[in-house]
Structures are given as structure tokens and as C-alpha cells.
Amino acid sequence: MAREPRPREPHLVALAAAMSGSVDLDAVTKRYGSETVVAGVSLVIPEGEFFTLLGPSGSGKTTTLSMLAGFVVPDEGRVLLGGQDMTRVPPRGRGLGMVFQNYAIFPHLNVAENVAFPLTVKGASKAEIKARVAEALAMVKLTGFETRYARQLSGGQQQRVALARAIVGHPKVVLMDEPLGALDKNLRYHMQVEIKEIQQRLGMTVIYVTHDQEEALTMSDRIAIMNHGRIAQMGPPREVYENPESSFVASFLGEANLVKVRRDGETVRGPGGAPLVAARGALSANEGLVFVRPEKVKVAAGTAELRPNHLPGQVLHASFLGNIMRYAVSAADGATFFCDVANGAGTEIHRAGDAVTLSWRAEDSRLLGS
């Protein structure tokens, strides 16, 4: 295997090796012409955290990751790794591991050579390369695949090679840009578990980009949801999921019922004038939205007496989704609620046209601005 030249900035390589795994973005902004794709984003990510940037296409998450990697230079703000200002340092001087969406496996190199590439570029000894490659391949369960080429590997195996290459140099920070997007659902779940296990075993800081909400909830210690180049909300998965601060976050992170409400003196009223009580949030104006997740809504046969957080409705359709029954229920004033009911033993089944009563606890809902 040919030996690549050493990097031109050995002092930067030494600096990167000595850094901790903390990551700071200090008000970074990136513009392309008149369009601002990232607008003053600030993040503090402690060492060893699995941090996910989540958002729709065009939200700025990949550009943010590219500024961390050094592929894009911010127009304003700073990028700090381990407390050191790396804003103008090229990618090879940052000491980061990278896993790309398309894996970027070199077709002319076999598995061992692909995994060894970062060490070869750094000028590591043959003995170190051999030991590190064996360790990385064992960690991703590819021992015995050393001499195979990309064309001889499945998509999941190629993804494992890319992961092994990212961790072979024991980086303190690994950046991942939608690395599981090309895998089927079952394989994607298994790889999520394996990546999380490897991250915890090595104590790495991982910054992960995805638009898959389930993936973000499964893997992350914290999630930053991005929209139009800004962070709409940031926090632990459960906190963001159950306590969204805007209708965008509520609807983007999982399924959500968002129904119009109005203030009537001291009372908040929903469809048909039904009184509603929410333990969280408040209306800043006379109108707004009530938020409640589908799995928090109970569905009972018949029409009960009208009282807070109880609404009469009619089943529009029922969908069997294996572990749950999903109901679409029409309420007064054209409102439609989605309700997910666990498919357990003895679960009552409702059919299209059935009259039902919807209900939920005050602590499971939130009032939001419209």
C-alpha cells in the first residue's frame, strides 16, 4: 500500500491530538449570495455527548456540520474544538472523524486499506496501522472482510467500513452526515444501536445530522431542531418531544394534534366550545393552538358528558399498524384528531362511523401561539 505524504501542518495535527472532545459554535453565520443559510447559530457540546442536528431539507443542518468539519468557512462567528479556535484551520488539521451519507469508500482499495487511509496519511507505522485497523474492524464486526472491495460489500457493510475508517484514529469528535439514509428500516435500527454503543465505549463526541425524527429520538443525548438556518428548539429528546415550544417543533418531531382554541374569559375553549385545560403553555392572544400527541389521546365508545378535555367525535377511519391502531376522528368545527391506541389484549376496536369520546390529561397537552 502506497505511503501518502505527511500533512503540511504537523503542529496542527499535534494540537488536534491534544484537544478535548468539546465543541463550540459561537454565533456562526453563512451566506450564499443574498441567502443566509445559517444565521447566528451558537452551540456548546460537552465532551462525550451524542448531539443531533435535526431539521427539514434546507434548514441549515448540513452547512452547520460542514463549518464544523472545515469544508465551509463561516462568514461570521467562530468554530472552537476543545477550546481552540479552529475557524480557519483546514479539515485535515482538526483531528475529526467523518462519516458521509454516500460512505465515500475508495473502490480501488480493499476494506483494510480503506480503513487504514487516515492513519496512512498521518504517516503512522505499519505496526500501528495493522493493530488499529484490526481493532476498528472488530468493533464494527467486519473481521475477516479485510481483502474485500466495495463492489463485494452490501450497503450495510460499506457503512460499517466508513464507520471503522472514522474511528480508526481514535478521534475525540466524529461528525456524521445522514450516514444511514440508504439503509432499509431494520438494518438502520441495528446500525443506530451499534453506533451508539461504539460512541459510548470510546467516549467520543458525536455530532449527527439527520432528517429522520425516529433516528434522532433513538440515538441522541440532545437534539437541536433547525429551521430556516436557526435553532428552533434544543434539549433532550423526551423534553423536546413532550414540551415543544412552537407548532413547527410539535409537528416536525413526531405526529401531533394541533387544534385551534380561543380564550373565553378565564376559559380556553376548543372545538364546539368544549372547555380545555393544559398544564403547560399559555395563550398570548385570544386565539392559539392546543397541542397533544396522538398516543396521549384516549378513545372511548359513545358520547360522554361534556367536561374539560373531553370531546365528542366520529371515527373517520381506522388503520391497523401492527402494534397500534391509528384512528382519525372528526370533532366539531371541522377539527380532526389522530389517536394512537396500543394494540393490546382486550383493546376495544372502533370502526368508521362510530360515535366516540376523545379525552386526554391536562399534563399531556400544551397551549401554543398560532
KEDREN-794527 format. One record per residue (C-alpha): residue number from 1; x, z, y; residue in three letters. Coordinates in Angstrom, 3 decimals. Layout:
<vonus>
seq:NUM | px:X | pz:Z | py:Y | type:ALA
...
</vonus>
This chain:
<vonus>
seq:1 | px:0.000 | pz:0.000 | py:0.000 | type:MET
seq:2 | px:1.494 | pz:-1.077 | py:3.314 | type:ALA
seq:3 | px:2.537 | pz:1.662 | py:5.711 | type:ARG
seq:4 | px:0.917 | pz:1.355 | py:9.146 | type:GLU
seq:5 | px:2.900 | pz:2.303 | py:12.262 | type:PRO
seq:6 | px:2.535 | pz:5.808 | py:13.622 | type:ARG
seq:7 | px:0.276 | pz:6.280 | py:16.680 | type:PRO
seq:8 | px:1.921 | pz:5.780 | py:20.048 | type:ARG
seq:9 | px:0.779 | pz:9.186 | py:21.307 | type:GLU
seq:10 | px:2.277 | pz:11.755 | py:18.880 | type:PRO
seq:11 | px:1.756 | pz:14.520 | py:21.467 | type:HIS
seq:12 | px:-1.992 | pz:13.798 | py:21.441 | type:LEU
seq:13 | px:-2.092 | pz:13.886 | py:17.651 | type:VAL
seq:14 | px:-0.378 | pz:17.278 | py:17.720 | type:ALA
seq:15 | px:-2.811 | pz:18.501 | py:20.382 | type:LEU
seq:16 | px:-5.819 | pz:17.365 | py:18.342 | type:ALA
seq:17 | px:-4.468 | pz:19.105 | py:15.236 | type:ALA
seq:18 | px:-4.128 | pz:22.398 | py:17.129 | type:ALA
seq:19 | px:-7.624 | pz:22.317 | py:18.678 | type:MET
seq:20 | px:-10.584 | pz:24.369 | py:17.567 | type:SER
seq:21 | px:-13.790 | pz:22.633 | py:16.496 | type:GLY
seq:22 | px:-15.795 | pz:23.438 | py:19.635 | type:SER
seq:23 | px:-17.313 | pz:20.542 | py:21.594 | type:VAL
seq:24 | px:-18.442 | pz:20.495 | py:25.233 | type:ASP
seq:25 | px:-20.092 | pz:17.755 | py:27.223 | type:LEU
seq:26 | px:-20.033 | pz:18.536 | py:30.924 | type:ASP
seq:27 | px:-22.712 | pz:16.527 | py:32.789 | type:ALA
seq:28 | px:-21.718 | pz:13.178 | py:31.238 | type:VAL
seq:29 | px:-23.354 | pz:10.061 | py:32.639 | type:THR
seq:30 | px:-23.060 | pz:6.449 | py:31.511 | type:LYS
seq:31 | px:-24.432 | pz:3.394 | py:33.270 | type:ARG
seq:32 | px:-24.525 | pz:-0.248 | py:32.271 | type:TYR
seq:33 | px:-25.211 | pz:-2.200 | py:35.439 | type:GLY
seq:34 | px:-28.265 | pz:-0.703 | py:37.095 | type:SER
seq:35 | px:-29.417 | pz:1.057 | py:33.922 | type:GLU
seq:36 | px:-28.493 | pz:4.690 | py:33.326 | type:THR
seq:37 | px:-28.392 | pz:5.166 | py:29.548 | type:VAL
seq:38 | px:-27.122 | pz:8.772 | py:29.592 | type:VAL
seq:39 | px:-27.986 | pz:10.910 | py:32.618 | type:ALA
seq:40 | px:-26.013 | pz:14.108 | py:33.189 | type:GLY
seq:41 | px:-26.095 | pz:15.435 | py:29.626 | type:VAL
seq:42 | px:-24.448 | pz:18.838 | py:29.071 | type:SER
seq:43 | px:-23.916 | pz:20.395 | py:25.639 | type:LEU
seq:44 | px:-21.976 | pz:23.342 | py:24.277 | type:VAL
seq:45 | px:-21.477 | pz:23.121 | py:20.498 | type:ILE
seq:46 | px:-19.590 | pz:26.006 | py:18.868 | type:PRO
seq:47 | px:-17.150 | pz:25.535 | py:16.021 | type:GLU
seq:48 | px:-18.753 | pz:25.101 | py:12.601 | type:GLY
seq:49 | px:-22.221 | pz:24.086 | py:13.838 | type:GLU
seq:50 | px:-24.238 | pz:21.193 | py:12.410 | type:PHE
seq:51 | px:-25.676 | pz:19.689 | py:15.592 | type:PHE
seq:52 | px:-28.056 | pz:16.725 | py:15.612 | type:THR
seq:53 | px:-28.881 | pz:14.282 | py:18.389 | type:LEU
seq:54 | px:-32.395 | pz:13.058 | py:17.633 | type:LEU
seq:55 | px:-34.440 | pz:10.513 | py:19.516 | type:GLY
seq:56 | px:-36.088 | pz:7.085 | py:19.521 | type:PRO
seq:57 | px:-34.147 | pz:3.858 | py:19.931 | type:SER
seq:58 | px:-32.742 | pz:3.584 | py:23.434 | type:GLY
seq:59 | px:-32.817 | pz:7.339 | py:24.093 | type:SER
seq:60 | px:-29.038 | pz:7.521 | py:24.636 | type:GLY
seq:61 | px:-28.026 | pz:9.407 | py:21.492 | type:LYS
seq:62 | px:-25.555 | pz:6.802 | py:20.155 | type:THR
seq:63 | px:-23.980 | pz:6.325 | py:23.594 | type:THR
seq:64 | px:-23.546 | pz:10.103 | py:23.810 | type:THR
seq:65 | px:-21.824 | pz:10.102 | py:20.411 | type:LEU
seq:66 | px:-19.639 | pz:7.162 | py:21.495 | type:SER
seq:67 | px:-18.456 | pz:9.128 | py:24.534 | type:MET
seq:68 | px:-17.526 | pz:11.998 | py:22.229 | type:LEU
seq:69 | px:-15.621 | pz:9.610 | py:19.967 | type:ALA
seq:70 | px:-13.789 | pz:7.957 | py:22.860 | type:GLY
seq:71 | px:-15.265 | pz:4.489 | py:22.300 | type:PHE
seq:72 | px:-17.106 | pz:4.761 | py:25.629 | type:VAL
seq:73 | px:-15.713 | pz:6.381 | py:28.786 | type:VAL
seq:74 | px:-18.296 | pz:8.245 | py:30.888 | type:PRO
seq:75 | px:-18.812 | pz:7.199 | py:34.488 | type:ASP
seq:76 | px:-19.205 | pz:10.856 | py:35.425 | type:GLU
seq:77 | px:-18.594 | pz:14.179 | py:33.704 | type:GLY
seq:78 | px:-16.107 | pz:15.398 | py:31.113 | type:ARG
seq:79 | px:-15.682 | pz:15.499 | py:27.336 | type:VAL
seq:80 | px:-13.923 | pz:18.626 | py:26.052 | type:LEU
seq:81 | px:-12.798 | pz:19.171 | py:22.462 | type:LEU
seq:82 | px:-11.501 | pz:22.606 | py:21.596 | type:GLY
seq:83 | px:-11.462 | pz:23.418 | py:25.303 | type:GLY
seq:84 | px:-9.154 | pz:20.470 | py:26.086 | type:GLN
seq:85 | px:-10.259 | pz:17.682 | py:28.437 | type:ASP
seq:86 | px:-10.288 | pz:14.527 | py:26.278 | type:MET
seq:87 | px:-12.359 | pz:12.338 | py:28.590 | type:THR
seq:88 | px:-9.663 | pz:9.657 | py:28.941 | type:ARG
seq:89 | px:-7.941 | pz:10.150 | py:25.573 | type:VAL
seq:90 | px:-8.343 | pz:7.172 | py:23.182 | type:PRO
seq:91 | px:-10.197 | pz:7.694 | py:19.866 | type:PRO
seq:92 | px:-7.050 | pz:7.937 | py:17.725 | type:ARG
seq:93 | px:-5.793 | pz:10.849 | py:19.807 | type:GLY
seq:94 | px:-8.909 | pz:13.004 | py:19.404 | type:ARG
seq:95 | px:-8.445 | pz:14.048 | py:15.768 | type:GLY
seq:96 | px:-12.076 | pz:13.339 | py:14.843 | type:LEU
seq:97 | px:-13.612 | pz:12.153 | py:11.588 | type:GLY
seq:98 | px:-16.174 | pz:9.349 | py:11.855 | type:MET
seq:99 | px:-18.907 | pz:8.086 | py:9.515 | type:VAL
seq:100 | px:-20.652 | pz:4.914 | py:10.691 | type:PHE
seq:101 | px:-24.078 | pz:3.546 | py:9.848 | type:GLN
seq:102 | px:-22.615 | pz:0.484 | py:8.116 | type:ASN
seq:103 | px:-19.900 | pz:2.578 | py:6.358 | type:TYR
seq:104 | px:-17.104 | pz:0.222 | py:7.615 | type:ALA
seq:105 | px:-15.481 | pz:0.062 | py:4.158 | type:ILE
seq:106 | px:-12.494 | pz:-2.309 | py:4.119 | type:PHE
seq:107 | px:-13.298 | pz:-4.943 | py:1.450 | type:PRO
seq:108 | px:-9.603 | pz:-5.763 | py:0.762 | type:HIS
seq:109 | px:-8.747 | pz:-2.126 | py:-0.037 | type:LEU
seq:110 | px:-9.851 | pz:-0.162 | py:-3.079 | type:ASN
seq:111 | px:-11.535 | pz:3.238 | py:-2.886 | type:VAL
seq:112 | px:-8.309 | pz:5.261 | py:-2.857 | type:ALA
seq:113 | px:-6.757 | pz:3.017 | py:-0.195 | type:GLU
seq:114 | px:-9.884 | pz:3.208 | py:1.967 | type:ASN
seq:115 | px:-9.941 | pz:6.991 | py:1.802 | type:VAL
seq:116 | px:-6.180 | pz:7.190 | py:2.435 | type:ALA
seq:117 | px:-6.290 | pz:4.960 | py:5.523 | type:PHE
seq:118 | px:-6.439 | pz:7.725 | py:8.197 | type:PRO
seq:119 | px:-3.521 | pz:9.535 | py:6.578 | type:LEU
seq:120 | px:-1.547 | pz:6.300 | py:6.268 | type:THR
seq:121 | px:-1.999 | pz:5.588 | py:9.970 | type:VAL
seq:122 | px:-0.719 | pz:9.083 | py:10.776 | type:LYS
seq:123 | px:2.377 | pz:8.486 | py:8.635 | type:GLY
seq:124 | px:1.645 | pz:11.180 | py:6.041 | type:ALA
seq:125 | px:3.904 | pz:11.377 | py:2.984 | type:SER
seq:126 | px:2.905 | pz:9.751 | py:-0.303 | type:LYS
seq:127 | px:2.590 | pz:13.145 | py:-1.966 | type:ALA
seq:128 | px:0.274 | pz:14.454 | py:0.741 | type:GLU
seq:129 | px:-1.820 | pz:11.294 | py:0.677 | type:ILE
seq:130 | px:-2.217 | pz:11.466 | py:-3.100 | type:LYS
seq:131 | px:-3.261 | pz:15.128 | py:-3.026 | type:ALA
seq:132 | px:-5.634 | pz:14.786 | py:-0.071 | type:ARG
seq:133 | px:-7.313 | pz:11.645 | py:-1.481 | type:VAL
seq:134 | px:-7.857 | pz:13.318 | py:-4.859 | type:ALA
seq:135 | px:-9.341 | pz:16.360 | py:-3.121 | type:GLU
seq:136 | px:-11.687 | pz:14.283 | py:-0.925 | type:ALA
seq:137 | px:-12.898 | pz:12.110 | py:-3.818 | type:LEU
seq:138 | px:-13.584 | pz:15.173 | py:-5.925 | type:ALA
seq:139 | px:-15.584 | pz:16.667 | py:-3.073 | type:MET
seq:140 | px:-17.854 | pz:13.593 | py:-2.850 | type:VAL
seq:141 | px:-17.995 | pz:13.221 | py:-6.663 | type:LYS
seq:142 | px:-16.076 | pz:9.920 | py:-6.871 | type:LEU
seq:143 | px:-13.171 | pz:10.957 | py:-9.066 | type:THR
seq:144 | px:-12.431 | pz:8.002 | py:-11.368 | type:GLY
seq:145 | px:-13.519 | pz:5.386 | py:-8.806 | type:PHE
seq:146 | px:-10.082 | pz:5.099 | py:-7.160 | type:GLU
seq:147 | px:-9.388 | pz:1.464 | py:-8.124 | type:THR
seq:148 | px:-12.828 | pz:0.014 | py:-7.410 | type:ARG
seq:149 | px:-13.574 | pz:-2.214 | py:-4.416 | type:TYR
seq:150 | px:-16.586 | pz:-2.201 | py:-2.098 | type:ALA
seq:151 | px:-18.286 | pz:-5.051 | py:-3.975 | type:ARG
seq:152 | px:-18.225 | pz:-2.893 | py:-7.117 | type:GLN
seq:153 | px:-19.980 | pz:0.066 | py:-5.473 | type:LEU
seq:154 | px:-23.619 | pz:0.890 | py:-4.816 | type:SER
seq:155 | px:-24.785 | pz:1.728 | py:-1.313 | type:GLY
seq:156 | px:-24.705 | pz:5.432 | py:-2.116 | type:GLY
seq:157 | px:-21.166 | pz:5.185 | py:-3.485 | type:GLN
seq:158 | px:-19.996 | pz:3.307 | py:-0.388 | type:GLN
seq:159 | px:-21.498 | pz:6.050 | py:1.753 | type:GLN
seq:160 | px:-19.533 | pz:8.638 | py:-0.246 | type:ARG
seq:161 | px:-16.318 | pz:6.666 | py:0.304 | type:VAL
seq:162 | px:-16.985 | pz:6.650 | py:4.058 | type:ALA
seq:163 | px:-17.594 | pz:10.412 | py:3.973 | type:LEU
seq:164 | px:-14.408 | pz:11.030 | py:1.953 | type:ALA
seq:165 | px:-12.400 | pz:8.975 | py:4.449 | type:ARG
seq:166 | px:-13.858 | pz:11.006 | py:7.331 | type:ALA
seq:167 | px:-12.903 | pz:14.368 | py:5.818 | type:ILE
seq:168 | px:-9.600 | pz:13.474 | py:4.097 | type:VAL
seq:169 | px:-7.539 | pz:14.571 | py:7.097 | type:GLY
seq:170 | px:-9.381 | pz:17.914 | py:7.352 | type:HIS
seq:171 | px:-10.719 | pz:17.199 | py:10.869 | type:PRO
seq:172 | px:-12.316 | pz:20.060 | py:12.733 | type:LYS
seq:173 | px:-15.035 | pz:17.765 | py:14.128 | type:VAL
seq:174 | px:-16.844 | pz:14.952 | py:12.302 | type:VAL
seq:175 | px:-19.188 | pz:12.507 | py:14.066 | type:LEU
seq:176 | px:-21.885 | pz:10.753 | py:12.023 | type:MET
seq:177 | px:-23.942 | pz:7.842 | py:13.368 | type:ASP
seq:178 | px:-27.077 | pz:7.402 | py:11.196 | type:GLU
seq:179 | px:-24.973 | pz:7.322 | py:8.013 | type:PRO
seq:180 | px:-27.924 | pz:7.496 | py:5.598 | type:LEU
seq:181 | px:-30.178 | pz:4.891 | py:7.182 | type:GLY
seq:182 | px:-29.576 | pz:2.239 | py:4.491 | type:ALA
seq:183 | px:-30.288 | pz:4.513 | py:1.510 | type:LEU
seq:184 | px:-33.584 | pz:4.960 | py:-0.329 | type:ASP
seq:185 | px:-35.548 | pz:8.170 | py:0.174 | type:LYS
seq:186 | px:-34.451 | pz:10.047 | py:-2.962 | type:ASN
seq:187 | px:-30.759 | pz:9.187 | py:-2.563 | type:LEU
seq:188 | px:-30.945 | pz:10.002 | py:1.133 | type:ARG
seq:189 | px:-32.221 | pz:13.501 | py:0.349 | type:TYR
seq:190 | px:-29.445 | pz:14.147 | py:-2.186 | type:HIS
seq:191 | px:-26.819 | pz:12.955 | py:0.310 | type:MET
seq:192 | px:-28.289 | pz:15.216 | py:3.001 | type:GLN
seq:193 | px:-27.775 | pz:18.200 | py:0.718 | type:VAL
seq:194 | px:-24.237 | pz:17.135 | py:-0.213 | type:GLU
seq:195 | px:-23.158 | pz:16.514 | py:3.389 | type:ILE
seq:196 | px:-24.487 | pz:19.925 | py:4.425 | type:LYS
seq:197 | px:-22.675 | pz:21.619 | py:1.514 | type:GLU
seq:198 | px:-19.380 | pz:19.903 | py:2.358 | type:ILE
seq:199 | px:-19.750 | pz:20.802 | py:6.038 | type:GLN
seq:200 | px:-20.289 | pz:24.456 | py:5.200 | type:GLN
seq:201 | px:-17.468 | pz:24.528 | py:2.648 | type:ARG
seq:202 | px:-14.945 | pz:23.060 | py:5.091 | type:LEU
seq:203 | px:-16.288 | pz:24.863 | py:8.169 | type:GLY
seq:204 | px:-16.421 | pz:21.587 | py:10.104 | type:MET
seq:205 | px:-18.338 | pz:20.960 | py:13.286 | type:THR
seq:206 | px:-20.662 | pz:18.021 | py:12.608 | type:VAL
seq:207 | px:-22.428 | pz:16.041 | py:15.334 | type:ILE
seq:208 | px:-25.033 | pz:13.871 | py:13.704 | type:TYR
seq:209 | px:-27.131 | pz:11.065 | py:15.197 | type:VAL
seq:210 | px:-30.442 | pz:10.076 | py:13.648 | type:THR
seq:211 | px:-33.959 | pz:8.955 | py:14.493 | type:HIS
seq:212 | px:-35.269 | pz:10.461 | py:11.237 | type:ASP
seq:213 | px:-37.121 | pz:13.671 | py:12.065 | type:GLN
seq:214 | px:-37.158 | pz:14.987 | py:8.494 | type:GLU
seq:215 | px:-33.408 | pz:14.462 | py:8.214 | type:GLU
seq:216 | px:-32.809 | pz:16.391 | py:11.426 | type:ALA
seq:217 | px:-35.018 | pz:19.290 | py:10.327 | type:LEU
seq:218 | px:-33.361 | pz:19.468 | py:6.888 | type:THR
seq:219 | px:-29.713 | pz:19.452 | py:7.947 | type:MET
seq:220 | px:-29.345 | pz:20.882 | py:11.436 | type:SER
seq:221 | px:-28.428 | pz:24.265 | py:12.839 | type:ASP
seq:222 | px:-29.637 | pz:22.960 | py:16.202 | type:ARG
seq:223 | px:-31.346 | pz:19.790 | py:17.366 | type:ILE
seq:224 | px:-31.233 | pz:18.089 | py:20.774 | type:ALA
seq:225 | px:-34.142 | pz:15.699 | py:21.226 | type:ILE
seq:226 | px:-33.216 | pz:12.926 | py:23.649 | type:MET
seq:227 | px:-35.500 | pz:10.708 | py:25.701 | type:ASN
seq:228 | px:-34.524 | pz:8.237 | py:28.437 | type:HIS
seq:229 | px:-30.927 | pz:9.434 | py:28.481 | type:GLY
seq:230 | px:-31.742 | pz:13.124 | py:28.891 | type:ARG
seq:231 | px:-32.238 | pz:16.096 | py:26.606 | type:ILE
seq:232 | px:-35.966 | pz:16.770 | py:26.395 | type:ALA
seq:233 | px:-35.533 | pz:19.978 | py:24.377 | type:GLN
seq:234 | px:-32.830 | pz:21.700 | py:22.357 | type:MET
seq:235 | px:-32.873 | pz:24.529 | py:19.836 | type:GLY
seq:236 | px:-33.015 | pz:25.491 | py:16.149 | type:PRO
seq:237 | px:-35.253 | pz:23.190 | py:14.056 | type:PRO
seq:238 | px:-38.077 | pz:25.671 | py:13.494 | type:ARG
seq:239 | px:-38.172 | pz:26.715 | py:17.151 | type:GLU
seq:240 | px:-38.362 | pz:23.138 | py:18.433 | type:VAL
seq:241 | px:-40.865 | pz:22.106 | py:15.766 | type:TYR
seq:242 | px:-43.237 | pz:25.009 | py:16.279 | type:GLU
seq:243 | px:-42.788 | pz:25.530 | py:20.013 | type:ASN
seq:244 | px:-42.424 | pz:22.126 | py:21.723 | type:PRO
seq:245 | px:-42.237 | pz:22.169 | py:25.493 | type:GLU
seq:246 | px:-43.758 | pz:18.722 | py:26.069 | type:SER
seq:247 | px:-46.156 | pz:16.272 | py:24.461 | type:SER
seq:248 | px:-43.204 | pz:13.928 | py:23.818 | type:PHE
seq:249 | px:-41.334 | pz:16.526 | py:21.751 | type:VAL
seq:250 | px:-44.532 | pz:17.587 | py:19.966 | type:ALA
seq:251 | px:-45.392 | pz:14.040 | py:18.904 | type:SER
seq:252 | px:-41.841 | pz:12.844 | py:18.168 | type:PHE
seq:253 | px:-40.769 | pz:15.728 | py:15.937 | type:LEU
seq:254 | px:-43.311 | pz:15.533 | py:13.135 | type:GLY
seq:255 | px:-47.068 | pz:14.958 | py:13.176 | type:GLU
seq:256 | px:-49.024 | pz:16.614 | py:15.961 | type:ALA
seq:257 | px:-52.577 | pz:17.053 | py:17.143 | type:ASN
seq:258 | px:-52.651 | pz:16.751 | py:20.938 | type:LEU
seq:259 | px:-56.179 | pz:17.112 | py:22.248 | type:VAL
seq:260 | px:-57.414 | pz:17.190 | py:25.834 | type:LYS
seq:261 | px:-58.576 | pz:20.529 | py:27.211 | type:VAL
seq:262 | px:-59.854 | pz:21.739 | py:30.572 | type:ARG
seq:263 | px:-59.955 | pz:25.036 | py:32.415 | type:ARG
seq:264 | px:-63.373 | pz:26.614 | py:32.944 | type:ASP
seq:265 | px:-62.745 | pz:29.724 | py:34.988 | type:GLY
seq:266 | px:-60.708 | pz:32.003 | py:32.714 | type:GLU
seq:267 | px:-61.631 | pz:29.992 | py:29.612 | type:THR
seq:268 | px:-59.904 | pz:26.915 | py:28.182 | type:VAL
seq:269 | px:-62.374 | pz:24.509 | py:26.611 | type:ARG
seq:270 | px:-61.732 | pz:21.712 | py:24.173 | type:GLY
seq:271 | px:-63.920 | pz:19.014 | py:22.585 | type:PRO
seq:272 | px:-67.610 | pz:19.645 | py:23.098 | type:GLY
seq:273 | px:-66.836 | pz:22.595 | py:25.356 | type:GLY
seq:274 | px:-65.554 | pz:24.707 | py:22.464 | type:ALA
seq:275 | px:-63.510 | pz:27.711 | py:23.683 | type:PRO
seq:276 | px:-59.832 | pz:27.559 | py:22.690 | type:LEU
seq:277 | px:-57.193 | pz:30.281 | py:22.689 | type:VAL
seq:278 | px:-53.444 | pz:29.619 | py:22.446 | type:ALA
seq:279 | px:-50.802 | pz:32.322 | py:22.193 | type:ALA
seq:280 | px:-48.182 | pz:30.130 | py:23.866 | type:ARG
seq:281 | px:-48.005 | pz:27.912 | py:26.910 | type:GLY
seq:282 | px:-50.321 | pz:27.643 | py:29.885 | type:ALA
seq:283 | px:-52.155 | pz:25.022 | py:31.922 | type:LEU
seq:284 | px:-50.514 | pz:24.324 | py:35.266 | type:SER
seq:285 | px:-53.557 | pz:22.334 | py:36.360 | type:ALA
seq:286 | px:-57.237 | pz:22.192 | py:35.474 | type:ASN
seq:287 | px:-56.572 | pz:19.819 | py:32.576 | type:GLU
seq:288 | px:-53.959 | pz:19.558 | py:29.856 | type:GLY
seq:289 | px:-53.468 | pz:19.406 | py:26.101 | type:LEU
seq:290 | px:-53.691 | pz:21.776 | py:23.189 | type:VAL
seq:291 | px:-51.033 | pz:21.255 | py:20.505 | type:PHE
seq:292 | px:-51.434 | pz:22.252 | py:16.853 | type:VAL
seq:293 | px:-49.635 | pz:20.903 | py:13.769 | type:ARG
seq:294 | px:-51.811 | pz:19.293 | py:11.019 | type:PRO
seq:295 | px:-50.655 | pz:21.809 | py:8.394 | type:GLU
seq:296 | px:-51.857 | pz:24.681 | py:10.606 | type:LYS
seq:297 | px:-55.466 | pz:23.413 | py:10.739 | type:VAL
seq:298 | px:-57.891 | pz:24.743 | py:8.116 | type:LYS
seq:299 | px:-60.773 | pz:22.577 | py:6.908 | type:VAL
seq:300 | px:-63.922 | pz:24.277 | py:5.592 | type:ALA
seq:301 | px:-67.140 | pz:22.684 | py:4.350 | type:ALA
seq:302 | px:-70.197 | pz:22.904 | py:6.594 | type:GLY
seq:303 | px:-70.623 | pz:23.826 | py:10.230 | type:THR
seq:304 | px:-69.798 | pz:27.373 | py:11.253 | type:ALA
seq:305 | px:-70.919 | pz:29.272 | py:14.322 | type:GLU
seq:306 | px:-69.092 | pz:28.129 | py:17.453 | type:LEU
seq:307 | px:-66.319 | pz:30.576 | py:18.363 | type:ARG
seq:308 | px:-62.731 | pz:30.335 | py:19.667 | type:PRO
seq:309 | px:-60.579 | pz:27.790 | py:17.834 | type:ASN
seq:310 | px:-63.444 | pz:26.659 | py:15.585 | type:HIS
seq:311 | px:-64.676 | pz:23.087 | py:15.967 | type:LEU
seq:312 | px:-67.385 | pz:21.192 | py:14.091 | type:PRO
seq:313 | px:-66.394 | pz:17.754 | py:12.858 | type:GLY
seq:314 | px:-66.940 | pz:14.983 | py:10.350 | type:GLN
seq:315 | px:-64.381 | pz:13.634 | py:7.883 | type:VAL
seq:316 | px:-63.438 | pz:10.070 | py:8.766 | type:LEU
seq:317 | px:-61.173 | pz:9.529 | py:5.766 | type:HIS
seq:318 | px:-59.215 | pz:11.494 | py:3.201 | type:ALA
seq:319 | px:-55.790 | pz:10.416 | py:1.897 | type:SER
seq:320 | px:-54.153 | pz:11.704 | py:-1.270 | type:PHE
seq:321 | px:-50.400 | pz:12.046 | py:-0.582 | type:LEU
seq:322 | px:-49.362 | pz:13.860 | py:-3.742 | type:GLY
seq:323 | px:-48.507 | pz:17.360 | py:-2.581 | type:ASN
seq:324 | px:-51.066 | pz:17.305 | py:0.248 | type:ILE
seq:325 | px:-54.476 | pz:15.941 | py:1.172 | type:MET
seq:326 | px:-54.487 | pz:14.477 | py:4.672 | type:ARG
seq:327 | px:-57.812 | pz:14.406 | py:6.475 | type:TYR
seq:328 | px:-58.743 | pz:12.597 | py:9.660 | type:ALA
seq:329 | px:-61.648 | pz:14.455 | py:11.227 | type:VAL
seq:330 | px:-63.673 | pz:13.372 | py:14.249 | type:SER
seq:331 | px:-64.756 | pz:16.089 | py:16.680 | type:ALA
seq:332 | px:-66.806 | pz:15.947 | py:19.887 | type:ALA
seq:333 | px:-65.824 | pz:13.788 | py:22.881 | type:ASP
seq:334 | px:-64.010 | pz:11.248 | py:20.682 | type:GLY
seq:335 | px:-61.248 | pz:13.653 | py:19.629 | type:ALA
seq:336 | px:-59.629 | pz:13.092 | py:16.231 | type:THR
seq:337 | px:-57.758 | pz:15.789 | py:14.332 | type:PHE
seq:338 | px:-55.357 | pz:15.273 | py:11.428 | type:PHE
seq:339 | px:-55.248 | pz:18.082 | py:8.893 | type:CYS
seq:340 | px:-52.802 | pz:18.517 | py:6.000 | type:ASP
seq:341 | px:-54.064 | pz:20.708 | py:3.165 | type:VAL
seq:342 | px:-51.797 | pz:21.712 | py:0.262 | type:ALA
seq:343 | px:-52.907 | pz:20.121 | py:-2.996 | type:ASN
seq:344 | px:-53.001 | pz:23.336 | py:-4.985 | type:GLY
seq:345 | px:-55.128 | pz:24.562 | py:-7.856 | type:ALA
seq:346 | px:-58.730 | pz:25.029 | py:-6.820 | type:GLY
seq:347 | px:-58.315 | pz:23.249 | py:-3.468 | type:THR
seq:348 | px:-61.666 | pz:22.089 | py:-2.109 | type:GLU
seq:349 | px:-61.795 | pz:18.312 | py:-1.699 | type:ILE
seq:350 | px:-63.687 | pz:16.800 | py:1.243 | type:HIS
seq:351 | px:-64.854 | pz:13.195 | py:1.401 | type:ARG
seq:352 | px:-65.551 | pz:10.723 | py:4.172 | type:ALA
seq:353 | px:-68.796 | pz:11.621 | py:5.936 | type:GLY
seq:354 | px:-68.690 | pz:15.328 | py:5.036 | type:ASP
seq:355 | px:-69.509 | pz:17.839 | py:7.772 | type:ALA
seq:356 | px:-66.670 | pz:20.330 | py:8.157 | type:VAL
seq:357 | px:-65.386 | pz:23.056 | py:10.460 | type:THR
seq:358 | px:-61.821 | pz:22.971 | py:11.749 | type:LEU
seq:359 | px:-60.053 | pz:26.193 | py:12.681 | type:SER
seq:360 | px:-56.587 | pz:27.498 | py:13.483 | type:TRP
seq:361 | px:-54.889 | pz:30.688 | py:14.657 | type:ARG
seq:362 | px:-54.083 | pz:31.190 | py:18.327 | type:ALA
seq:363 | px:-50.390 | pz:31.770 | py:17.457 | type:GLU
seq:364 | px:-50.229 | pz:28.334 | py:15.802 | type:ASP
seq:365 | px:-51.163 | pz:26.423 | py:18.963 | type:SER
seq:366 | px:-49.710 | pz:25.846 | py:22.410 | type:ARG
seq:367 | px:-51.083 | pz:24.677 | py:25.753 | type:LEU
seq:368 | px:-49.134 | pz:21.816 | py:27.350 | type:LEU
seq:369 | px:-49.302 | pz:19.866 | py:30.548 | type:GLY
seq:370 | px:-50.900 | pz:16.444 | py:30.119 | type:SER
</vonus>
